[in-house]
Amino acid sequence: MSRFLQASRPVLGWISRVSLYLSGIGLVAMTAIVGWQVFARYVLNDTPSWSEPLSLHLMSWFIMLGAAVGVRESVHLGLDFVRHGASPAAKRTMDLVSLGLMVFFGLAMTWYSVLLAAGTWAASIPVLGWPGGVDFFPMIAGGVLIAIFSAERFVDVAAGEHTAADIIAQEVV
């Protein structure tokens, strides 16, 4: 198992890094689109109809990709006050239960997002001309990444190795 972990860690690190960069690019692109929308509305008196649905779609992407990276780096929202007072064995158990639930959540989010995308594919986003199911692609990708990154951390905790967050911090330095 250790050999598999060592072989997969650089690939997962690369996926995490690419997700983070794409999330940042999406944030900048959304900001530019909203800026253009405001300029066009108040200066040109001609609001582009495509700007709001496209900026919302980009926001979905950068939120889901950023959330997945947060799961891998263990910087997601958590309530750790009970965990900090627990024994090392109880902490490990809490971590395994929490990470197992996160894997389940990511898989469930992926599954139900696929169902939603399939169910709304025949509809279209009028202004963009895209199938309606495209709106659920960020949730599908985010769910897959959350499940994979949570599983990586689950295996790390189960094996007693450093977490992915520790490894990321070392990669950055």
C-alpha positions as CSV (number, residue, x, y, z in Angstrom):
1,M,0.0,0.0,0.0
2,S,2.8,2.4,0.8
3,R,4.2,2.0,-2.7
4,F,0.8,2.9,-4.2
5,L,0.5,5.9,-1.9
6,Q,4.0,7.2,-2.9
7,A,3.2,6.7,-6.6
8,S,-0.2,8.4,-6.5
9,R,0.8,11.3,-4.3
10,P,2.6,13.3,-7.1
11,V,-0.4,12.7,-9.5
12,L,-2.9,13.8,-6.8
13,G,-0.7,16.8,-6.0
14,W,-0.6,17.8,-9.7
15,I,-4.4,17.4,-9.9
16,S,-4.8,19.6,-6.8
17,R,-2.5,22.2,-8.1
18,V,-4.2,22.4,-11.5
19,S,-7.6,22.6,-9.7
20,L,-6.4,25.5,-7.6
21,Y,-5.0,27.3,-10.6
22,L,-8.2,26.8,-12.6
23,S,-10.2,28.0,-9.6
24,G,-8.1,31.2,-9.5
25,I,-8.4,31.7,-13.3
26,G,-12.1,31.2,-13.0
27,L,-12.3,33.8,-10.2
28,V,-10.4,36.4,-12.3
29,A,-12.5,35.6,-15.4
30,M,-15.7,36.0,-13.4
31,T,-14.5,39.3,-12.0
32,A,-13.7,40.5,-15.5
33,I,-17.1,39.5,-16.8
34,V,-18.9,41.2,-14.0
35,G,-16.7,44.3,-14.5
36,W,-17.7,44.3,-18.2
37,Q,-21.3,43.8,-17.3
38,V,-21.3,46.9,-15.0
39,F,-19.4,49.0,-17.6
40,A,-21.7,47.9,-20.4
41,R,-24.8,48.6,-18.3
42,Y,-23.9,52.0,-16.9
43,V,-21.6,53.4,-19.5
44,L,-22.7,51.9,-22.8
45,N,-26.3,51.4,-21.6
46,D,-26.3,48.0,-23.2
47,T,-26.2,45.1,-20.7
48,P,-24.8,41.9,-22.2
49,S,-27.3,39.1,-21.5
50,W,-24.7,36.4,-21.4
51,S,-22.6,37.8,-18.6
52,E,-24.7,36.8,-15.6
53,P,-25.2,33.1,-16.4
54,L,-21.6,32.7,-17.5
55,S,-20.3,34.3,-14.3
56,L,-22.5,32.1,-12.2
57,H,-21.3,29.0,-14.1
58,L,-17.6,30.1,-13.5
59,M,-18.4,30.7,-9.8
60,S,-19.7,27.1,-9.5
61,W,-16.5,25.8,-11.0
62,F,-14.1,27.8,-8.8
63,I,-16.2,27.1,-5.6
64,M,-16.2,23.3,-6.3
65,L,-12.6,23.1,-7.3
66,G,-11.5,25.2,-4.4
67,A,-13.5,23.1,-2.0
68,A,-11.9,19.9,-3.2
69,V,-8.4,21.4,-2.8
70,G,-9.4,22.5,0.7
71,V,-10.4,18.9,1.5
72,R,-7.0,17.7,0.3
73,E,-5.0,20.3,2.2
74,S,-7.3,19.9,5.3
75,V,-8.2,23.6,5.4
76,H,-12.0,23.0,5.0
77,L,-14.4,24.1,7.7
78,G,-14.4,21.9,10.8
79,L,-15.4,21.9,14.4
80,D,-12.3,20.6,16.1
81,F,-12.9,21.7,19.7
82,V,-14.0,18.1,20.8
83,R,-11.2,16.5,18.8
84,H,-8.4,18.6,20.4
85,G,-9.3,17.3,23.9
86,A,-9.5,13.7,22.9
87,S,-6.9,11.0,23.2
88,P,-4.8,10.1,20.2
89,A,-6.8,6.9,19.6
90,A,-10.1,8.8,19.7
91,K,-8.6,11.5,17.4
92,R,-7.7,8.9,14.9
93,T,-11.1,7.3,15.1
94,M,-12.8,10.7,14.7
95,D,-10.6,11.4,11.7
96,L,-11.4,8.1,10.0
97,V,-15.1,8.5,10.6
98,S,-15.0,12.1,9.3
99,L,-13.0,11.2,6.2
100,G,-15.1,8.2,5.5
101,L,-18.2,10.4,5.6
102,M,-16.5,12.9,3.3
103,V,-15.7,10.1,0.8
104,F,-19.4,9.1,0.9
105,F,-20.5,12.7,0.5
106,G,-18.3,13.2,-2.5
107,L,-19.5,10.0,-4.2
108,A,-23.2,10.9,-3.4
109,M,-22.7,14.4,-4.7
110,T,-21.2,13.0,-7.9
111,W,-24.0,10.4,-8.4
112,Y,-26.9,12.8,-7.8
113,S,-25.2,15.5,-9.9
114,V,-24.9,13.0,-12.8
115,L,-28.6,12.2,-12.4
116,L,-29.5,15.9,-12.4
117,A,-27.3,16.6,-15.4
118,A,-28.9,13.7,-17.3
119,G,-32.4,14.9,-16.3
120,T,-31.9,18.4,-17.4
121,W,-29.8,17.8,-20.5
122,A,-32.8,18.3,-22.9
123,A,-33.4,21.8,-21.5
124,S,-31.1,24.6,-22.6
125,I,-29.6,27.6,-21.0
126,P,-31.3,30.2,-23.3
127,V,-28.7,32.9,-23.3
128,L,-25.7,30.6,-23.6
129,G,-27.3,28.0,-25.8
130,W,-25.8,25.2,-23.7
131,P,-27.7,22.1,-22.5
132,G,-29.1,22.5,-19.0
133,G,-27.1,19.6,-17.7
134,V,-23.8,21.6,-18.1
135,D,-24.7,23.5,-15.0
136,F,-24.1,20.3,-13.0
137,F,-20.6,19.6,-14.4
138,P,-18.8,21.6,-11.6
139,M,-20.6,19.5,-9.0
140,I,-19.7,16.3,-10.7
141,A,-16.1,17.2,-10.9
142,G,-16.0,18.6,-7.4
143,G,-17.7,15.5,-6.0
144,V,-15.2,13.2,-7.7
145,L,-12.2,15.3,-6.4
146,I,-13.6,15.5,-2.9
147,A,-14.1,11.7,-2.8
148,I,-10.6,11.1,-4.2
149,F,-8.8,13.6,-1.9
150,S,-10.8,12.4,1.2
151,A,-9.9,8.8,0.3
152,E,-6.2,9.8,0.1
153,R,-6.4,11.4,3.5
154,F,-8.3,8.4,4.9
155,V,-5.6,6.0,3.7
156,D,-3.0,8.3,5.2
157,V,-4.7,8.4,8.6
158,A,-5.3,4.6,8.5
159,A,-1.7,3.9,7.6
160,G,-0.4,6.4,10.3
161,E,1.4,8.4,7.7
162,H,1.6,12.2,7.3
163,T,-1.6,13.7,5.9
164,A,-1.7,15.2,2.4
165,A,-1.8,18.7,3.9
166,D,1.7,18.1,5.4
167,I,3.0,16.9,2.1
168,I,1.5,19.9,0.2
169,A,3.1,22.3,2.6
170,Q,6.5,20.6,2.0
171,E,5.9,20.8,-1.8
172,V,5.3,24.5,-1.7
173,V,8.4,25.3,0.3
